[in-house]
Amino acid sequence: QVQVEESGGGLVQPGGSLGLSCTASELIVRYSAVNWYRQPPGQGREFVVSIEKDGATNYADSVKGRFSISRDTAKNMVYLQMVNLTPEDTAVYYCRLGQTSFWGKGALVNVSS
């Protein structure tokens, strides 16, 4: 079973910044993409951003211009940098490998003053 793990998260005030990391027990380059999803309190899980094997990226409209995904192949890690955070960004953020069932357990981002 492939293990996926997010790092980071925490409490940040509105307008602040935060970074998340994702790594796995298997090489992430084996998969078609690495994706970030999020689930706000009491709501469903939604797509945030992905980075494809060829480096192409795809952002949800709600985070364009504020979030940035990147990768470090040598470290087997994917990063999500978030700026200008709002309370609507409060959610548990999940990392997923491709369209597989390989998900992390999530990292809580709480945007509150």
Secondary structure, DSSP 8 states (H G I E B T S, - for coil): ---EEEEE-EEE-TT--EEEEEEESS-GGGSSEEEEEEE-TTS--EEEEEEETTS-EEE-GGGTTTEEEEEEGGGTEEEEEE-S--GGG-EEEEEEETTSS-B---EEEEE--
